[in-house]
Amino acid sequence: MASTGIPLDSAAIISTSLEGILYGFSVLLFVCTMLTSTYKRDTNRLITLVAIFLLILSTAHIVVDIIRLEDGFVKYRDTFPGGPAAFFQDISQPTFLTKNILFAFQTMLGDGVLIYRCYVVWQSVWVIILPSLLWCCASAASFIAPYYASKSTGGDIYSNEAGRWVAALFGLTLVTNLITSGLLAYRIWTIERRVSAVRATMDGTLMPIVRIFVDAAIMYSTVLFVMLVCFLCSNNAQFIIQDTIMPIIPIAFYMVFIRITLRNNTLNHLWIACGAGSDGVERDLRRYPAQPLQNHKSQWAHTDNFSHGVGAEH
């Protein structure tokens, strides 16, 4: 199927420009995340590492995109058969393969964090079995697609075997995000209902936490859905969306981290939901998984870590 929509050389310029703008915003949020992480003495180090890796991957991706622009419009402008448009259509180019491998790692990391949050909140392996299987399938597709692209001898991504795996990757990633985000929101909502009975003795509500996760899920899922539709329609706009997803993933991650950190007057143990909870609270949650929150709330209230959660109770 022939590609439609914007020419690929124009798409390359637009996608890199938009990616650069969003990348700058993600760097700003990364700085805020690191400052917040430094302020919170009990921040999960694993999540800090994830934040750093997300920035590294998005940085590497935009660097590759800039090199790709230079190759297509300057280095091989007069020597590549068909000119810049044909260059950007060639899916066997090393820069194309490299940027897609970086995209694979970024989506794997982003979806992996969602599954981790889901496990910590639910404290059940059974809940994350389906998302984990989808994550594994998406991860396999994300590396199989570049393999077939590297073997390509001509044609665009839509008419190549790699295209089937790309479509599978986009679809699996979208479904994984919707399921894990839904499970997170539902779990926090049920906790909100459980603690509402003792709201008279507690400050705050957990619904803003639900909205934080829903906001991030809507932003990411909408972009994924539009990208999938564009790809299935062989529209070159999907290249623009795919490039912008690279900074969108860390932006969504940083926004959840920062917004939950700045939330005050909320149950402390829900800070674990964004992966940055105190070790003491997490141990207590595992110790009393079946007890109502109000039963073991008092056991957290006197710990030193308690005051460093989403918000201390008054």
C-alpha positions in Angstrom: 0.0 0.0 0.0 1.4 3.4 -1.0 1.9 5.9 1.7 -0.4 8.9 1.9 -0.3 12.3 3.6 2.6 14.5 4.2 5.8 13.8 2.2 8.4 12.0 4.2 11.1 14.7 3.9 8.6 17.3 5.3 7.5 14.8 7.9 11.1 14.4 9.1 11.5 18.2 9.6 8.2 18.6 11.4 8.7 15.6 13.6 12.2 16.6 14.7 11.0 20.1 15.4 8.1 19.0 17.5 10.2 16.4 19.3 12.7 19.1 20.1 10.1 21.3 21.7 8.7 18.5 23.8 12.2 17.3 24.7 12.9 20.7 26.1 9.8 20.5 28.3 10.7 17.0 29.4 14.2 18.2 30.5 12.5 20.9 32.6 10.3 18.3 34.2 13.2 16.0 34.7 15.0 18.8 36.7 11.9 19.3 38.8 11.7 15.5 39.3 15.3 15.4 40.5 14.8 18.3 42.8 11.6 16.7 44.2 13.5 13.4 44.6 16.3 15.1 46.5 13.8 16.8 48.8 12.1 13.5 49.6 14.7 11.5 51.6 12.9 8.2 51.2 12.4 8.3 47.4 12.7 4.9 45.7 16.1 4.8 44.0 14.8 2.5 41.3 12.3 5.2 40.1 15.1 7.8 40.1 17.1 5.5 37.8 14.1 5.1 35.6 13.7 8.9 35.3 17.4 9.2 34.3 17.1 6.4 31.7 14.0 7.9 30.2 15.9 11.1 29.7 19.0 9.3 28.3 16.8 7.4 25.7 14.9 10.5 24.6 18.2 12.4 24.3 19.8 9.7 22.2 16.7 9.6 20.0 16.6 13.3 19.2 20.4 13.2 18.5 19.8 10.4 16.0 17.0 12.3 14.4 19.2 15.3 14.0 21.9 13.2 12.4 19.3 11.6 10.2 18.2 15.1 9.0 21.8 16.0 8.3 22.3 12.8 6.3 19.1 13.2 4.3 19.3 16.9 3.5 23.0 17.5 3.4 25.3 14.5 3.3 23.3 12.4 0.8 21.2 15.1 -0.8 22.7 14.8 -4.2 24.0 11.2 -4.1 21.1 9.2 -2.8 18.9 7.9 -5.6 15.6 9.7 -5.4 16.8 12.5 -3.2 15.8 13.3 0.4 12.3 11.9 0.0 13.7 8.5 -1.0 16.3 8.6 1.7 13.7 9.0 4.5 11.6 6.3 2.9 14.4 3.8 3.1 13.7 1.8 6.3 17.1 -0.1 6.1 19.0 3.1 6.9 21.1 2.7 10.1 19.6 5.9 11.6 16.1 4.6 11.0 16.9 1.3 12.7 18.7 3.0 15.6 15.9 5.4 16.4 13.3 2.6 16.3 15.4 0.5 18.7 15.5 3.5 21.0 11.8 3.8 20.7 11.4 0.1 21.6 13.5 0.6 24.8 11.5 3.7 25.7 8.1 2.1 25.3 9.3 -1.0 27.2 10.5 1.1 30.1 7.4 3.3 30.2 5.0 0.3 30.1 7.2 -1.6 32.6 6.9 1.3 35.1 3.1 1.2 34.7 3.0 -2.6 35.4 5.3 -2.0 38.4 3.0 0.6 39.8 0.1 -1.7 39.3 1.8 -4.5 41.2 2.8 -2.3 44.1 -0.7 -0.9 44.5 -2.5 -4.2 44.2 0.2 -6.3 45.9 -0.8 -9.3 43.8 1.1 -11.0 41.0 -2.1 -12.3 39.5 -3.3 -8.8 38.6 -0.3 -8.1 36.4 -0.2 -11.4 34.6 -2.1 -10.2 31.5 -0.3 -6.8 31.3 3.0 -8.6 31.7 2.2 -11.0 28.9 1.2 -8.1 26.7 4.4 -6.3 27.6 6.5 -9.3 26.6 4.7 -9.6 23.3 5.1 -5.9 22.6 8.8 -6.1 23.5 9.3 -9.0 21.1 7.5 -7.1 18.3 9.5 -4.0 18.9 12.8 -5.9 18.1 11.5 -8.1 15.4 10.3 -5.1 13.4 13.8 -3.5 13.1 15.2 -6.9 12.1 12.9 -7.2 9.1 13.5 -3.5 8.3 17.2 -4.1 8.2 16.6 -6.9 5.6 14.6 -4.6 3.4 15.7 -4.1 -0.2 13.2 -1.4 -1.0 9.8 -0.1 -0.4 8.3 1.7 2.5 7.4 0.5 6.0 3.8 -0.2 5.1 4.5 -2.7 2.4 7.3 -4.5 4.3 7.0 -7.4 6.7 8.2 -5.1 9.4 5.0 -3.1 9.1 3.0 -6.0 10.5 5.1 -6.1 13.6 5.0 -2.4 14.0 1.2 -2.5 13.9 1.3 -5.3 16.5 3.6 -3.2 18.7 1.4 -0.1 18.6 -1.7 -2.1 19.3 -0.2 -4.1 22.2 1.3 -1.0 23.7 -2.1 0.7 23.6 -3.9 -2.2 25.2 -1.2 -2.6 27.9 -1.4 1.1 28.8 -5.2 1.0 29.0 -5.4 -2.1 31.2 -2.7 -1.1 33.7 -4.0 2.5 34.0 -7.5 1.2 34.5 -6.4 -1.2 37.2 -4.5 1.6 39.0 -7.4 3.9 38.9 -9.8 1.3 40.0 -7.6 0.2 42.9 -7.2 3.7 44.2 -10.9 4.4 43.8 -11.8 1.3 45.9 -9.3 2.5 48.6 -11.0 5.9 48.5 -14.4 4.3 49.1 -12.9 2.2 52.0 -11.4 5.2 53.8 -14.5 7.4 53.2 -16.1 5.9 56.3 -13.4 7.5 58.5 -13.1 10.7 56.5 -14.2 12.6 59.6 -10.9 11.8 61.3 -8.8 12.2 58.2 -7.9 15.1 55.9 -7.9 14.9 52.1 -9.3 12.7 49.4 -7.7 10.1 47.1 -9.7 11.1 44.0 -7.0 13.6 42.9 -4.6 10.7 42.7 -7.0 8.9 40.4 -7.3 12.0 38.2 -3.5 12.2 38.0 -3.2 8.6 36.7 -6.2 9.1 34.4 -4.7 12.3 32.9 -1.4 10.6 32.1 -3.3 7.6 30.7 -5.5 9.7 28.5 -2.5 11.7 27.1 -0.4 8.6 26.3 -3.3 6.5 25.1 -4.7 9.2 22.8 -1.3 9.6 21.1 -0.9 5.9 20.7 -4.4 5.5 19.3 -3.9 8.3 16.7 -0.5 6.8 15.7 -2.0 3.3 15.3 -4.8 4.7 13.1 -2.4 6.7 11.0 -0.2 3.6 10.5 -3.1 1.4 9.5 -4.1 4.0 7.0 -0.5 4.2 5.7 -0.4 7.9 6.6 3.0 9.4 7.0 1.8 11.5 10.0 2.5 8.4 12.1 6.2 9.2 11.8 5.6 12.6 13.3 3.6 11.1 16.2 6.1 8.3 16.8 8.9 10.8 17.2 6.9 13.0 19.6 6.1 9.9 21.7 9.7 9.7 22.8 9.5 12.8 25.0 5.8 12.3 25.8 6.6 9.0 27.7 9.0 10.7 30.2 6.8 13.8 30.4 3.9 11.6 31.5 6.2 9.8 34.0 7.6 13.0 35.5 4.1 14.6 35.7 2.8 11.7 37.8 5.8 11.8 40.0 5.8 15.5 40.6 2.0 15.9 41.0 1.7 13.0 43.5 4.8 14.3 45.4 3.2 17.7 45.8 -0.1 16.3 47.0 -0.6 17.1 50.6 -3.1 15.7 53.1 -3.3 12.2 51.4 -2.7 8.7 52.7 1.0 8.2 52.7 1.1 4.7 51.4 -0.5 5.7 48.1 2.8 7.4 47.3 4.0 3.9 46.4 1.5 4.0 43.5 3.9 6.3 41.6 6.8 4.1 42.6 8.4 6.5 45.1 7.0 5.3 48.4 8.9 4.9 51.6 10.3 1.5 52.3 8.7 1.5 55.7 5.2 2.0 54.3 5.8 -0.5 51.6 6.8 -3.1 54.2 3.7 -2.4 56.2 1.5 -2.7 53.2 2.9 -6.2 52.5 2.6 -7.1 56.2 -1.1 -6.2 56.4 -2.4 -6.7 52.9 -5.9 -7.8 53.8 -6.6 -5.4 56.7 -8.7 -2.3 56.2 -6.6 0.8 55.8 -7.9 2.3 59.0 -6.8 -0.7 61.0 -3.1 -0.3 60.2 -3.0 3.4 59.5 -2.0 4.1 63.1 1.0 1.8 62.8 2.4 4.1 60.1 1.6 7.4 61.8 4.4 7.1 64.3 7.2 6.1 61.8 9.8 8.6 60.7 9.0 7.8 57.1 5.4 8.7 57.4 5.9 12.4 57.1 7.6 12.0 53.8 4.8 10.3 51.9 2.3 11.9 49.5 1.1 14.0 52.5 1.2 13.6 56.2 -2.0 13.2 58.1 -2.9 15.8 60.7 
